[in-house]
Amino acid sequence: MTTNFPARRNELQGQMMRLGRELPGPPTSYHVHDSLTAGATHAEVMETLGVAALEQFESERK
């Protein structure tokens, strides 16, 4: 199985942009900043954003 990484990256980037537009309240960047300030690691924040994007993507496929 071969993965087209540039295309996959673009797809995920689009999902994150759409997720950011659809979230109510302050932009996602504020939440990321506050999480990092509270002690979350970069890896933890990235994992959380990845899960959010995946859940958004999966909900749209149903």
Backbone as CSV, one residue per row, in Angstrom:
resi,resn,N_x,N_y,N_z,CA_x,CA_y,CA_z,C_x,C_y,C_z
1,MET,0.841,-1.179,0.000,0.000,0.000,0.000,0.886,1.242,0.000
2,THR,0.677,2.091,-0.959,1.443,3.321,-1.064,0.557,4.492,-0.663
3,THR,1.110,5.367,0.147,0.368,6.540,0.589,0.918,7.768,-0.101
4,ASN,0.030,8.574,-0.639,0.425,9.836,-1.239,0.438,10.868,-0.120
5,PHE,1.593,11.021,0.522,1.679,11.864,1.701,1.353,13.333,1.440
6,PRO,1.805,13.946,0.338,1.417,15.342,0.106,-0.107,15.510,-0.014
7,ALA,-0.759,14.582,-0.681,-2.216,14.667,-0.813,-2.886,14.448,0.532
8,ARG,-2.387,13.495,1.304,-2.961,13.215,2.636,-2.786,14.419,3.551
9,ARG,-1.615,15.047,3.485,-1.356,16.243,4.295,-2.329,17.346,3.926
10,ASN,-2.535,17.558,2.646,-3.481,18.586,2.204,-4.892,18.278,2.672
11,GLU,-5.264,17.023,2.627,-6.593,16.613,3.085,-6.754,16.899,4.582
12,LEU,-5.757,16.517,5.367,-5.827,16.761,6.810,-5.800,18.253,7.133
13,GLN,-5.024,18.998,6.382,-4.969,20.440,6.601,-6.337,21.072,6.329
14,GLY,-6.995,20.627,5.271,-8.336,21.118,4.968,-9.326,20.767,6.063
15,GLN,-9.212,19.548,6.594,-10.092,19.128,7.685,-9.874,20.001,8.919
16,MET,-8.619,20.298,9.232,-8.333,21.133,10.394,-8.860,22.553,10.197
17,MET,-8.753,23.074,9.007,-9.277,24.408,8.739,-10.790,24.426,8.905
18,ARG,-11.446,23.409,8.381,-12.907,23.335,8.509,-13.312,23.140,9.963
19,LEU,-12.573,22.320,10.680,-12.851,22.106,12.096,-12.727,23.432,12.853
20,GLY,-11.696,24.198,12.544,-11.508,25.491,13.191,-12.652,26.456,12.922
21,ARG,-13.198,26.413,11.720,-14.333,27.288,11.387,-15.610,26.847,12.082
22,GLU,-15.771,25.547,12.298,-17.012,25.012,12.840,-17.072,25.008,14.368
23,LEU,-15.930,25.112,15.026,-15.939,25.091,16.488,-16.532,26.396,17.024
24,PRO,-17.461,26.287,17.966,-18.011,27.508,18.557,-17.000,28.149,19.504
25,GLY,-17.149,29.416,19.732,-16.292,30.095,20.699,-14.990,30.562,20.095
26,PRO,-14.007,30.773,20.961,-12.720,31.307,20.498,-12.038,30.359,19.522
27,PRO,-11.176,30.898,18.684,-10.440,30.045,17.737,-9.635,28.962,18.449
28,THR,-9.410,27.892,17.740,-8.676,26.751,18.273,-7.296,27.165,18.784
29,SER,-6.694,28.164,18.155,-5.350,28.581,18.566,-5.313,29.019,20.024
30,TYR,-6.388,29.632,20.518,-6.430,30.022,21.932,-6.407,28.786,22.830
31,HIS,-7.153,27.765,22.440,-7.188,26.538,23.226,-5.820,25.858,23.222
32,VAL,-5.172,25.858,22.072,-3.838,25.261,21.976,-2.868,26.034,22.867
33,HIS,-2.897,27.354,22.781,-2.014,28.182,23.603,-2.242,27.919,25.083
34,ASP,-3.508,27.906,25.494,-3.825,27.680,26.904,-3.424,26.279,27.359
35,SER,-3.577,25.296,26.487,-3.173,23.929,26.831,-1.671,23.849,27.053
36,LEU,-0.915,24.480,26.164,0.540,24.469,26.303,0.968,25.229,27.558
37,THR,0.298,26.343,27.840,0.597,27.118,29.042,0.298,26.308,30.297
38,ALA,-0.749,25.480,30.241,-1.138,24.670,31.392,-0.242,23.449,31.574
39,GLY,0.662,23.211,30.628,1.610,22.126,30.804,1.482,20.962,29.836
40,ALA,0.547,21.030,28.908,0.436,19.962,27.911,1.675,19.993,27.013
41,THR,2.098,18.826,26.595,3.245,18.763,25.692,2.768,19.000,24.253
42,HIS,3.719,19.326,23.412,3.406,19.519,21.995,2.773,18.255,21.428
43,ALA,3.324,17.101,21.800,2.798,15.823,21.304,1.357,15.603,21.755
44,GLU,1.039,15.964,22.998,-0.330,15.804,23.499,-1.314,16.690,22.737
45,VAL,-0.904,17.923,22.476,-1.773,18.845,21.729,-1.980,18.330,20.312
46,MET,-0.910,17.877,19.678,-1.023,17.378,18.313,-1.905,16.132,18.249
47,GLU,-1.782,15.262,19.231,-2.615,14.065,19.268,-4.090,14.445,19.421
48,THR,-4.366,15.390,20.301,-5.740,15.836,20.517,-6.328,16.450,19.254
49,LEU,-5.559,17.291,18.581,-6.040,17.886,17.329,-6.248,16.819,16.260
50,GLY,-5.366,15.843,16.227,-5.513,14.754,15.261,-6.769,13.939,15.504
51,VAL,-7.056,13.654,16.774,-8.267,12.907,17.106,-9.498,13.724,16.724
52,ALA,-9.482,15.024,17.013,-10.617,15.885,16.663,-10.843,15.904,15.157
53,ALA,-9.760,15.996,14.396,-9.888,15.994,12.939,-10.409,14.655,12.436
54,LEU,-9.912,13.570,12.995,-10.358,12.241,12.586,-11.836,12.034,12.898
55,GLU,-12.262,12.463,14.079,-13.674,12.326,14.454,-14.561,13.138,13.513
56,GLN,-14.104,14.337,13.168,-14.860,15.180,12.230,-14.956,14.486,10.872
57,PHE,-13.842,13.953,10.408,-13.800,13.277,9.120,-14.716,12.056,9.125
58,GLU,-14.634,11.256,10.180,-15.463,10.043,10.273,-16.949,10.385,10.346
59,SER,-17.305,11.448,11.057,-18.726,11.810,11.174,-19.292,12.254,9.832
60,GLU,-18.445,12.826,8.980,-18.896,13.268,7.659,-19.053,12.094,6.695
61,ARG,-18.366,11.015,6.947,-18.429,9.850,6.053,-19.680,9.031,6.283
62,LYS,-20.370,9.226,7.409,-21.547,8.424,7.750,-22.769,8.965,7.064
